[in-house]
């Protein structure tokens, strides 16, 4: 077999050995690969030129700008015409490298972004600037650094959208002469110093604790308000219930008083009608004597210590006093009764006899405290008086 090394010069073989000896140790270290956007290569003049869509080819004739080829079929003169620049009319996204910037409150930031642009004038993009992408990238960095210096750190996070718009406006003003327009700019990453991040974290924690304390206090306040409102409503309802109870009680008592008064009025009418009869006074005296005897009967049954007047056992005096009061109140009625008695001569002797016989009977029998025999005698005399009244 033939070896390939036999057909190579010795100098070239020595170079290969030297290259392998140097590069072999470097293979142990990783290499950083930077992605570069693909650039269209300048095509050769083949007379018949087919231009792709969304591309612009700048043609020079004998070193001077001649024309811009449109998409489709184009014919060029060989040797004289040459395609000098190829510009893409599509939207292009360019990574803006990370850079440091200082805000208005003297905080250093590391910030990067993404720039979206488009070539609107292929002639200016070819002859207005040497490297359009490099120029626009540098312009984006300087503009971003300038805009960040106008605002504070807090506004960088709050007004991120406004910051992007400001950077786009500033880039478009400067890139107008290059035939390039900036469509939008987006801030991608913002990195803060470690101490600033710790301070912001502490601030966030303090703010959250503050909100938690405020919410807790508001909850306690609402709970106290609800409890107080509940107590107030309970007191109001209790007072209304008590008021209604008092009203009902007063209404009931008033109705009872009216009923009692009506019954008493009816009773008094009946008593008055009874007293207007011929033997009304005798009946009243009998009623007073009965009530007196019943009262002393109750006192004798109970173990009570009472101070009584000396003539407490003299029923006749008590009855006489009650009857005198009754006669004083009913003088007009007694005068009427006396006139009626005068007109009835037959009834008058009987009444006088009854009056004369009634008082001695009571004075002889009711003298002191009552025993069973005395009560029996009183009942017998009551019976006699009732018989005499009935006979009349």
C-alpha positions as CSV (number, residue, x, y, z in Angstrom):
1,X,0.0,0.0,0.0
2,X,1.1,3.5,-0.7
3,X,1.2,5.9,2.2
4,X,-0.1,9.4,1.7
5,X,2.9,10.9,3.6
6,X,5.2,9.8,0.8
7,X,3.7,12.2,-1.6
8,X,3.8,15.2,0.8
9,X,6.9,17.5,1.2
10,X,9.0,17.1,4.2
11,X,8.4,20.7,5.3
12,X,4.7,20.2,5.4
13,X,5.0,17.0,7.4
14,X,7.1,18.8,10.0
15,X,4.4,21.5,10.3
16,X,1.8,18.9,10.9
17,X,3.8,17.3,13.6
18,X,4.4,20.6,15.3
19,X,0.7,21.5,15.1
20,X,-0.4,18.2,16.6
21,X,2.2,18.6,19.4
22,X,0.9,22.0,20.4
23,X,-2.9,21.5,19.9
24,X,-3.1,18.1,21.7
25,X,-2.8,19.5,25.2
26,X,-5.3,22.2,24.4
27,X,-8.0,19.7,23.6
28,X,-8.5,19.1,27.4
29,X,-9.9,22.6,27.9
30,X,-13.4,23.4,26.6
31,X,-13.7,26.1,24.1
32,X,-16.4,28.8,24.2
33,X,-18.4,29.0,21.0
34,X,-20.0,32.3,20.0
35,X,-23.0,32.0,17.6
36,X,-22.7,34.5,14.8
37,X,-25.7,35.3,12.6
38,X,-25.3,33.9,9.1
39,X,-24.4,36.5,6.5
40,X,-25.2,36.0,2.8
41,X,-22.1,35.7,0.8
42,X,-21.6,37.9,-2.2
43,X,-22.6,35.9,-5.3
44,X,-20.5,35.7,-8.4
45,X,-21.6,37.3,-11.6
46,X,-23.1,34.6,-13.8
47,X,-24.9,37.0,-16.2
48,X,-28.3,35.5,-15.3
49,X,-28.8,36.4,-11.6
50,X,-31.8,35.0,-9.6
51,X,-32.4,37.2,-6.5
52,X,-34.3,35.5,-3.6
53,X,-37.4,37.1,-2.0
54,X,-36.8,39.6,0.8
55,X,-33.2,40.3,-0.3
56,X,-31.7,43.3,-2.0
57,X,-28.5,43.0,-4.1
58,X,-26.3,46.1,-4.5
59,X,-24.6,46.1,-8.0
60,X,-21.6,48.2,-8.8
61,X,-20.4,48.9,-12.3
62,X,-16.7,49.5,-12.5
63,X,-16.6,50.3,-8.8
64,X,-19.5,52.7,-8.7
65,X,-23.0,52.1,-7.5
66,X,-25.2,51.1,-10.4
67,X,-28.5,49.7,-9.2
68,X,-30.3,47.4,-6.7
69,X,-31.5,44.1,-8.0
70,X,-35.1,43.2,-7.2
71,X,-36.2,39.7,-6.4
72,X,-36.4,37.5,-9.5
73,X,-34.4,37.3,-12.7
74,X,-31.8,39.9,-13.4
75,X,-29.2,40.1,-16.2
76,X,-25.7,41.5,-15.5
77,X,-22.8,42.3,-17.8
78,X,-19.9,40.1,-17.0
79,X,-16.6,41.6,-15.7
80,X,-18.1,45.2,-15.7
81,X,-21.0,44.5,-13.2
82,X,-20.4,43.1,-9.7
83,X,-22.7,42.3,-6.8
84,X,-21.0,44.3,-4.0
85,X,-23.5,43.9,-1.1
86,X,-26.4,41.6,-0.2
87,X,-28.9,43.0,2.3
88,X,-31.7,41.0,3.9
89,X,-35.0,42.9,4.2
90,X,-36.4,40.5,6.9
91,X,-36.8,41.4,10.6
92,X,-33.5,40.6,12.4
93,X,-33.1,39.8,16.1
94,X,-29.7,40.8,17.6
95,X,-28.5,40.0,21.1
96,X,-27.3,43.1,22.9
97,X,-24.3,42.0,25.1
98,X,-24.5,42.3,28.8
99,X,-23.1,45.6,30.1
100,X,-23.0,47.5,33.4
101,X,-25.1,50.6,34.0
102,X,-25.6,53.0,36.9
103,X,-29.0,54.2,37.9
104,X,-29.9,57.6,39.2
105,X,-29.6,56.4,42.8
106,X,-26.1,55.0,42.2
107,X,-26.9,51.3,41.9
108,X,-24.8,49.3,39.4
109,X,-26.7,46.9,37.2
110,X,-25.7,44.3,34.7
111,X,-28.3,44.3,32.0
112,X,-28.7,42.8,28.5
113,X,-31.4,42.7,25.9
114,X,-32.7,41.7,22.5
115,X,-33.0,44.2,19.6
116,X,-35.4,43.7,16.7
117,X,-34.6,45.7,13.6
118,X,-35.2,45.8,9.8
119,X,-33.4,47.3,6.9
120,X,-35.7,49.7,5.1
121,X,-33.1,51.3,2.7
122,X,-30.6,48.9,1.3
123,X,-28.5,51.7,-0.3
124,X,-28.0,53.6,3.1
125,X,-27.4,50.3,4.9
126,X,-24.6,49.5,2.4
127,X,-23.0,52.9,2.0
128,X,-24.1,54.8,5.1
129,X,-22.4,52.6,7.7
130,X,-19.6,50.0,7.5
131,X,-21.2,47.3,9.7
132,X,-24.9,48.0,10.3
133,X,-25.4,45.3,12.9
134,X,-22.3,46.3,14.9
135,X,-23.3,49.9,14.8
136,X,-26.8,49.3,15.9
137,X,-25.7,47.1,18.7
138,X,-23.3,49.7,20.0
139,X,-26.0,52.3,19.7
140,X,-28.4,50.1,21.7
141,X,-25.9,49.7,24.5
142,X,-25.1,53.4,24.8
143,X,-28.8,54.3,24.7
144,X,-29.7,51.8,27.3
145,X,-26.9,53.0,29.6
146,X,-28.1,56.6,29.1
147,X,-31.7,55.8,29.8
148,X,-30.9,53.8,32.9
149,X,-29.0,56.7,34.3
150,X,-32.2,58.8,34.3
151,X,-34.3,56.6,36.5
152,X,-33.9,55.0,39.9
153,X,-33.7,51.3,40.7
154,X,-37.3,50.9,41.7
155,X,-38.5,52.5,38.4
156,X,-36.3,50.1,36.4
157,X,-38.6,47.2,37.6
158,X,-41.9,49.2,37.6
159,X,-41.4,51.1,34.3
160,X,-39.7,48.4,32.2
161,X,-42.1,48.8,29.3
162,X,-41.5,52.6,29.3
163,X,-37.8,52.1,29.4
164,X,-38.0,49.8,26.3
165,X,-40.0,52.4,24.4
166,X,-37.5,55.2,25.3
167,X,-34.6,53.1,24.0
168,X,-36.4,52.3,20.7
169,X,-37.2,56.0,20.1
170,X,-33.5,57.0,20.8
171,X,-32.2,54.3,18.5
172,X,-34.6,55.2,15.6
173,X,-33.5,58.9,15.8
174,X,-29.8,57.9,15.3
175,X,-30.3,55.0,12.8
176,X,-32.4,56.9,10.4
177,X,-29.3,57.8,8.3
178,X,-28.3,54.1,8.1
179,X,-31.5,53.0,6.5
180,X,-32.3,50.8,9.5
181,X,-35.4,51.0,11.7
182,X,-35.7,49.6,15.2
183,X,-39.0,47.7,15.7
184,X,-38.7,47.0,19.4
185,X,-36.2,46.4,22.2
186,X,-36.7,44.0,25.1
187,X,-34.7,44.0,28.3
188,X,-33.9,40.4,29.0
189,X,-32.0,40.0,32.3
190,X,-31.2,42.5,35.1
191,X,-28.6,41.4,37.6
192,X,-28.1,43.3,40.9
193,X,-25.2,43.2,43.3
194,X,-25.4,40.7,46.1
195,X,-25.9,43.3,48.8
196,X,-28.5,45.1,46.9
197,X,-30.4,41.9,46.4
198,X,-30.2,41.1,50.1
199,X,-31.5,44.6,51.0
200,X,-34.3,44.3,48.5
201,X,-35.2,40.9,50.0
202,X,-35.3,42.3,53.5
203,X,-37.4,45.2,52.2
204,X,-39.8,42.7,50.6
205,X,-40.0,40.7,53.8
206,X,-40.6,43.8,55.9
207,X,-43.3,44.9,53.5
208,X,-45.0,41.5,53.7
209,X,-44.8,41.6,57.5
210,X,-46.3,45.1,57.5
211,X,-49.2,43.9,55.2
212,X,-49.7,40.9,57.4
213,X,-49.8,43.1,60.6
214,X,-52.2,45.5,58.9
215,X,-54.5,42.6,57.7
216,X,-54.4,41.1,61.2
217,X,-55.2,44.4,62.9
218,X,-58.0,45.0,60.4
219,X,-59.4,41.5,61.1
220,X,-59.3,42.2,64.9
221,X,-61.0,45.6,64.3
222,X,-63.7,44.0,62.1
223,X,-64.2,41.3,64.7
224,X,-64.5,43.9,67.5
225,X,-66.9,45.9,65.5
226,X,-69.0,42.8,64.7
227,X,-69.0,41.9,68.4
228,X,-69.9,45.4,69.5
229,X,-72.6,45.6,66.8
230,X,-74.0,42.2,67.9
231,X,-74.1,43.4,71.6
232,X,-75.8,46.6,70.5
233,X,-78.4,44.8,68.5
234,X,-78.9,42.4,71.4
235,X,-79.4,45.2,73.8
236,X,-81.8,47.0,71.4
237,X,-83.8,43.8,71.0
238,X,-83.8,43.2,74.8
239,X,-84.9,46.7,75.5
240,X,-87.6,46.5,72.9
241,X,-88.8,43.2,74.3
242,X,-88.7,44.7,77.8
243,X,-90.6,47.7,76.6
244,X,-93.2,45.5,74.9
245,X,-93.5,43.4,78.0
246,X,-94.0,46.5,80.2
247,X,-96.6,47.8,77.6
248,X,-98.4,44.4,77.7
249,X,-98.2,44.3,81.5
250,X,-99.5,47.8,81.8
251,X,-102.3,47.1,79.3
252,X,-103.2,44.0,81.3
253,X,-103.1,45.8,84.6
254,X,-105.2,48.6,83.1
255,X,-107.7,46.1,81.7
256,X,-107.8,44.4,85.1
257,X,-108.3,47.7,86.9
258,X,-111.1,48.6,84.5
259,X,-112.7,45.2,85.0
260,X,-112.3,45.5,88.8
261,X,-113.6,49.0,88.8
262,X,-116.6,48.0,86.6
263,X,-117.3,45.1,88.8
264,X,-117.0,47.3,91.9
265,X,-119.2,49.9,90.3
266,X,-121.8,47.2,89.6
267,X,-121.4,45.9,93.1
268,X,-121.8,49.4,94.5
269,X,-124.9,49.9,92.4
270,X,-126.4,46.7,93.8
271,X,-125.4,47.7,97.4
272,X,-126.9,51.1,96.9
273,X,-130.1,49.6,95.5
274,X,-130.2,47.2,98.5
275,X,-129.5,50.0,101.0
276,X,-132.4,52.0,99.5
277,X,-134.7,49.3,100.8
278,X,-136.5,49.6,104.1
279,X,-134.1,47.2,106.0
280,X,-130.9,48.4,104.3
281,X,-129.4,49.8,107.5
282,X,-129.9,46.6,109.3
283,X,-128.3,44.6,106.5
284,X,-125.3,46.9,106.5
285,X,-124.9,46.6,110.3
286,X,-125.1,42.8,109.9
287,X,-122.4,42.8,107.2
288,X,-120.1,44.9,109.4
289,X,-120.6,42.6,112.3
290,X,-119.9,39.5,110.2
291,X,-116.7,40.9,108.8
292,X,-115.5,41.9,112.3
293,X,-116.2,38.4,113.6
294,X,-114.4,36.8,110.6
295,X,-111.3,39.0,111.1
296,X,-111.0,38.2,114.8
297,X,-111.5,34.5,114.0
298,X,-108.5,34.6,111.6
299,X,-106.4,36.4,114.3
300,X,-107.3,33.8,116.9
301,X,-106.1,31.0,114.6
302,X,-102.7,32.5,113.8
303,X,-99.8,32.9,116.3
304,X,-99.5,36.6,115.9
305,X,-98.8,39.2,118.6
306,X,-100.9,42.3,118.1
307,X,-101.6,45.5,120.1
308,X,-105.3,46.0,120.2
309,X,-107.4,48.8,121.7
310,X,-109.0,48.3,125.1
311,X,-112.5,47.9,123.7
312,X,-111.5,45.5,120.9
313,X,-113.9,42.9,122.1
314,X,-116.8,45.4,122.2
315,X,-118.4,44.5,118.9
316,X,-121.3,46.8,119.5
317,X,-119.1,49.9,119.7
318,X,-117.3,48.9,116.5
319,X,-120.5,48.3,114.7
320,X,-122.0,51.5,116.1
321,X,-118.9,53.5,114.8
322,X,-119.2,51.9,111.4
323,X,-122.9,52.6,111.2
324,X,-122.4,56.2,112.3
325,X,-119.9,56.7,109.5
326,X,-122.3,55.1,107.1
327,X,-125.2,57.4,108.3
328,X,-123.0,60.5,107.9
329,X,-122.2,59.6,104.3
330,X,-125.8,58.7,103.4
331,X,-127.8,61.5,105.2
332,X,-129.7,62.4,102.1
333,X,-130.6,58.8,101.5
334,X,-131.6,58.4,105.2
335,X,-133.9,61.4,105.0
336,X,-135.5,59.9,102.0
337,X,-135.9,56.6,103.8
338,X,-137.4,58.4,106.9
339,X,-140.0,60.1,104.7
340,X,-140.9,56.7,103.1
341,X,-141.1,55.2,106.6
342,X,-143.5,57.9,107.8
343,X,-145.7,57.2,104.9
344,X,-145.8,53.6,105.8
345,X,-147.1,53.4,109.4
346,X,-147.3,49.7,109.5
347,X,-143.6,49.1,108.8
348,X,-142.3,51.8,111.2
349,X,-143.2,50.0,114.5
350,X,-141.6,46.8,113.2
351,X,-138.4,48.6,112.3
352,X,-138.2,50.4,115.7
353,X,-138.7,47.1,117.4
354,X,-135.9,45.6,115.3
355,X,-133.6,48.4,116.1
356,X,-134.4,48.2,119.8
357,X,-133.9,44.5,120.0
358,X,-130.8,44.3,117.9
359,X,-128.4,46.3,120.0
360,X,-129.0,44.6,123.4
361,X,-128.6,41.2,121.8
362,X,-125.1,42.2,120.5
363,X,-124.0,43.9,123.7
364,X,-125.0,41.0,125.9
365,X,-123.2,38.3,123.9
366,X,-120.2,39.8,122.2
367,X,-118.1,41.1,125.1
368,X,-114.6,39.7,124.9
369,X,-112.5,37.3,122.8
370,X,-114.7,34.7,121.1
371,X,-114.8,31.1,122.1
372,X,-116.7,28.4,120.3
373,X,-119.8,28.8,122.4
374,X,-119.7,32.6,121.9
375,X,-119.5,32.1,118.1
376,X,-122.4,29.7,118.3
377,X,-124.5,32.3,120.2
378,X,-123.6,34.9,117.6
379,X,-124.7,32.7,114.8
380,X,-128.0,32.0,116.6
381,X,-128.6,35.7,117.0
382,X,-127.8,36.2,113.3
383,X,-130.4,33.7,112.5
384,X,-133.0,35.4,114.6
385,X,-132.3,38.7,113.0
386,X,-132.5,37.3,109.5
387,X,-135.8,35.7,110.4
388,X,-137.2,38.9,111.6
389,X,-136.0,40.7,108.5
390,X,-137.6,38.0,106.4
391,X,-140.9,38.3,108.3
392,X,-140.9,42.1,107.6
